[in-house]
Structure formats: C-alpha cells, structure tokens
Amino acid sequence: MPAHATTAQPRGFLIPIGGAEDKIGDAAILKRFVRLCGKRPSIAIIPTASRRDDAGRVYQDLFSGFDAADTKILQFARREDCDDDSALNVLSQCDGVFITGGNQLRLSTTIGGTPVAKLLRRRNANGMPIAGTSAGAAIMPAHMIAHGEEGATPRAGMVSLAPGLGLSNKIMIDQHFRQRDRIGRLLTAIALNPFALALGIDEDTAAFIGPDNVLEVVGNSTVLVLDPAEVRHSSLAEANPGEAVSITNVRMHILTAGMRFDIDRRVVAE
C-alpha cells in the first residue's frame, strides 16, 4: 500500500515510462523528470533490474548533463544490500529516484519488502518524484505485471501478477505496449483484478502522475487506459489454460501527448 504522508507536502510525482525513451534528441521525458526534482537536484539511480554493467552510468551521464548537481548509482544486487546504511542515507536525502529497465522480477525479488522499498514509499508520499522506465515502470503499482505473452486476444494464463512496490494501488502498468502487442495480457490482467485502472504505455512515452492523481501524457506515442469499473462479466474463472477469455463493459481511452486523465474520477481531464 502507498505510505501515508508525514508532512504537509503534496505526494511526489510518479513517472512510469514505456521504455526506449529518447536519450539523444530533445530527451523531453528525462529532462522533465529532472526539472520536477528541483533546481540542481540530487538523483539516485537504481539499476537493479538490468544485467548491463553500464545501465546506471548511462542515466548518470544524462542527468548530469541536464543540470543535476549530484547523481549516485545504488547497486542493490542482493537483498542484504538493501540494509546498507550508506545507500539508505542517499535515498533519505536525494531529490528524486530513477529506476532503470530490465527484468521487473529481479527488482521485486531483490527490493520487495526491504527497507529500500519502505523508504521509497515514504519519500514519495512526502513529495519526492520517482521515475522508472520499462521494468522500473512496471514495478511501481501494488499489483505488478510480472510477465506474459504477446497477442491481442486475452487468454487464461496469459499474464502473471506479482507484488510491486506499492507506490499506487489505483493502477497497473504495462510497458513497450504497442511495440510488443501487449493489449491481450493487459485485458487479462484486469480480468484478474477488475479494480485498478490499467495503463498500457508505449515506448518513448510517459505518464506524469501528479499529487492529485491526474496523469499527463508526455512523449511521442500514446498511453492506453483500460477502466474495468463497469465490467459485468468475465469468463476467466472457467477458462482452461490458453483459452480465449471474454470480458464485457471495459472502457478504453487512448491518450496522446498533452492529454490528461483523472485517475480518481476515471475521466479525461480538461
């Protein structure tokens, strides 16, 4: 569950990015994240999801070029690393956190339930922005899409859910959405959990979710929103593995850059 704020400050922005965000052009998504962190901010980078040695350094160089005063890479390779006082001190004092892409299960099994996860929830509740790309986006909600199959038709067993960081309990997130044909697994996910809104975020696109739970689309493609509030039927409980699943009364919105959506009211915002 999201942490309760202990200060009068508004909750910090959540910025799930669909992956493959622009890093060499105008880099609008990453620059906007840095600006949200404040003037000459200190940013902590968590590359745990990736097996690439340079995953953290790529963002460290970028953020330094975008006027971040200080960037630190926190290498949480094992669960015991999440008890390290020096790393927790960095997270306690930084102005923003960025979680890189890779494998979201590597993130959840390493960080989930640790002092790092608890501190991230508290810092976000008290105003600190947290951004994540690809796997770093998927892990943000309470219900994380762990893995699944491609395809447009929802099918039983098509998606697996696991506990995420719990920065929000009102959404689920899938990334690389249109590029990897993931609408079937996102529909299957809301058939499993017809409570949370489901966001399908394309590559080089982000949902900037503010303290008021209104998201704004930034980037070069779209964010698809599936709203299960009025779902009346799903055949998932009776379906055999691999069998197509019926689900009725799902509301869908496709949002382009600059459009806003009120997550609490479940309507496109003016």
HELIX and SHEET records of a PDB file:
HELIX    1   1 ALA A   28  LEU A   36  1                                   9    
HELIX    2   2 ALA A   55  GLY A   65  1                                  11    
HELIX    3   3 ARG A   79  ASP A   83  5                                   5    
HELIX    4   4 ASP A   85  GLN A   93  1                                   9    
HELIX    5   5 GLN A  104  ILE A  111  1                                   8    
HELIX    6   6 PRO A  115  ALA A  125  1                                  11    
HELIX    7   7 ALA A  135  ALA A  138  1                                   4    
HELIX    8   8 ILE A  183  LEU A  192  1                                  10    
HELIX    9   9 LEU A  236  GLU A  238  5                                   3    
SHEET    1   A 5 LEU A  14  ILE A  17  0                                        
SHEET    2   A 5 ILE A 130  THR A 133  1                                        
SHEET    3   A 5 GLY A  96  ILE A  99  1                                        
SHEET    4   A 5 SER A  42  ILE A  46  1                                        
SHEET    5   A 5 ASP A  70  ILE A  73  1                                        
SHEET    1   B 2 HIS A 143  GLY A 148  0                                        
SHEET    2   B 2 VAL A 159  PRO A 163 -1                                        
SHEET    1   C 4 ILE A 171  GLN A 175  0                                        
SHEET    2   C 4 LEU A 197  ILE A 201  1                                        
SHEET    3   C 4 VAL A 223  ASP A 227 -1                                        
SHEET    4   C 4 ARG A 251  LEU A 255 -1                                        
SHEET    1   D 4 THR A 205  ILE A 209  0                                        
SHEET    2   D 4 VAL A 214  GLY A 219 -1                                        
SHEET    3   D 4 ARG A 260  ASP A 262 -1                                        
SHEET    4   D 4 VAL A 267  ALA A 269 -1                                        
SHEET    1   E 2 HIS A 233  SER A 234  0                                        
SHEET    2   E 2 ILE A 247  THR A 248 -1                                        
END                                                                             
